[in-house]
């Protein structure tokens, strides 16, 4: 990951805008590695969430905006009373997709970027399942942890769906 390295693109960009004194190797410290993985995850979700919200924006009823403007509603009031309610389902879907991706896509990012380190700074439950089963050869422990992870995901997914349905 040359982007976050000492001689990487991020440090070159900081140097170019006069912030070269901030120069650091993010992947060499626990906090920095966690920050680098977080930035990469957020960046990876921008495209998906943009498509979801653009689809939602295409479904907005324009006549409601015209009526609200004629009634003298402020821009904030229009956003809060018209736009957000119409985008509610898209916001909920985006939230569910992002949470599920946090449990699935983060494994790949951590595996490729840090290998769970430095130390155990970026080790997640998914990565620990992988390490237990394949790096240490404890297939039983890995299977047990995988089942626990499944139940955690099932509980979180069910809770999200219940919250979405109860608010409707």
C-alpha positions in Angstrom: 0.0 0.0 0.0 2.3 2.7 -1.3 -0.4 5.3 -0.7 0.0 5.3 3.1 3.8 4.6 3.2 6.5 7.0 4.3 7.3 7.8 0.6 3.7 7.3 -0.6 1.3 9.5 -2.4 -0.5 10.8 0.7 2.8 12.2 2.2 3.7 13.7 -1.2 0.3 15.4 -1.3 0.7 16.8 2.2 4.2 18.0 1.3 2.8 19.7 -1.9 0.3 21.7 0.1 2.8 22.8 2.7 2.0 20.2 5.4 5.1 18.1 5.0 5.7 18.2 8.7 2.7 15.8 9.2 4.6 13.1 7.1 4.1 9.7 8.6 4.0 6.0 7.8 0.4 5.3 8.7 0.7 1.5 8.4 3.6 1.3 11.0 1.5 2.2 14.1 -1.7 0.6 15.4 -3.7 3.9 15.4 -2.3 4.8 12.0 -3.1 1.4 10.5 -6.6 1.5 11.8 -7.0 5.0 10.3 -5.6 3.9 7.0 -8.0 0.9 6.9 -10.9 3.2 7.9 -10.1 5.7 5.2 -9.9 2.9 2.6 -13.2 1.4 3.7 -15.0 4.7 3.6 -13.5 5.4 0.1 -14.6 1.9 -1.1 -18.2 2.6 0.1 -18.5 6.0 -1.5 -19.3 4.6 -5.0 -22.0 2.2 -3.7 -23.7 4.7 -1.6 -23.5 7.4 -4.3 -25.4 5.1 -6.7 -28.0 4.3 -4.0 -28.6 8.0 -3.3 -28.6 9.0 -7.0 -31.2 6.4 -7.6 -33.2 7.8 -4.7 -32.8 11.3 -6.0 -34.2 10.2 -9.4 -37.4 9.1 -7.7 -38.2 12.3 -5.8 -41.6 13.9 -6.6 -40.8 17.4 -8.0 -44.3 18.7 -7.6 -43.9 18.6 -3.8 -41.0 20.9 -4.0 -42.9 23.4 -6.2 -45.9 23.3 -3.7 -43.6 23.8 -0.7 -41.9 26.8 -2.4 -45.3 28.3 -3.2 -46.2 27.9 0.5 -43.0 29.8 1.5 -41.1 26.9 3.0 -37.3 27.5 3.6 -34.7 25.3 2.0 -34.0 23.5 5.2 -37.7 22.9 5.8 -38.1 21.5 2.3 -35.1 19.2 2.9 -36.3 18.0 6.3 -40.0 17.6 5.4 -39.9 16.5 1.7 -36.5 15.2 0.7 -35.6 13.1 3.7 -38.9 11.3 4.0 -38.8 10.4 0.3 -35.2 9.2 0.7 -35.9 7.3 3.9 -35.9 3.8 2.3 -32.7 4.6 0.4 -31.0 5.8 3.6 -32.0 2.6 5.4 -30.8 0.4 2.6 -27.5 2.3 2.4 -27.1 1.9 6.2 -27.8 -1.9 6.0 -25.4 -2.4 3.1 -22.7 -0.4 4.8 -22.9 -2.4 8.1 -22.9 -5.7 6.2 -19.9 -4.5 4.2 -18.1 -3.5 7.4 -18.3 -7.1 8.5 -17.3 -8.6 5.2 -15.2 -6.2 3.2 -13.0 -5.1 6.1 -11.5 -8.6 6.2 -10.1 -8.2 2.7 -8.8 -4.7 3.4 -7.1 -5.8 6.6 -5.7 -9.0 5.1 -4.1 -7.0 2.2 -3.1 -3.8 3.9 -1.9 -4.9 7.4 -2.2 -8.6 7.9 -3.9 -7.8 11.3 -1.0 -5.8 12.6 1.0 -3.9 13.6 0.6 -5.8 16.8 -3.1 -6.8 16.9 -4.2 -3.2 16.1 -6.3 -4.1 13.1 -7.3 -7.6 14.0 -11.1 -8.1 13.7 -13.3 -11.1 14.5 -13.3 -12.1 10.8 -9.5 -11.9 10.6 -9.1 -13.8 13.9 -11.4 -16.6 12.5 -9.1 -16.8 9.4 -5.9 -16.8 11.5 -7.3 -19.4 13.9 -8.3 -21.8 11.1 -5.7 -21.3 8.4 -2.6 -19.7 10.0 -2.6 -21.7 13.2 -4.3 -24.8 11.9 -7.0 -24.7 14.6 -9.9 -25.6 12.4 -12.3 -26.4 15.2 -11.7 -23.0 16.9 -12.0 -21.3 13.5 -15.3 -23.1 12.8 -16.6 -22.2 16.3 -15.7 -18.6 15.8 -17.2 -18.6 12.4 -20.5 -19.8 13.8 -20.3 -17.0 16.5 -19.7 -14.5 13.8 -22.7 -15.8 11.9 -25.0 -15.4 14.9 -23.6 -11.8 15.5 -24.4 -11.0 11.8 -27.8 -12.6 12.0 -28.7 -10.6 15.2 -27.4 -7.3 13.8 -29.2 -7.9 10.4 -32.5 -8.8 12.2 -32.2 -5.8 14.5 -31.7 -3.5 11.5 -34.7 -5.0 9.7 -36.9 -4.7 12.8 -35.9 -1.0 13.3 -36.7 -0.3 9.7 -40.1 -2.0 9.8 -41.1 -0.5 13.1 -40.5 3.0 11.9 -42.8 2.5 8.9 
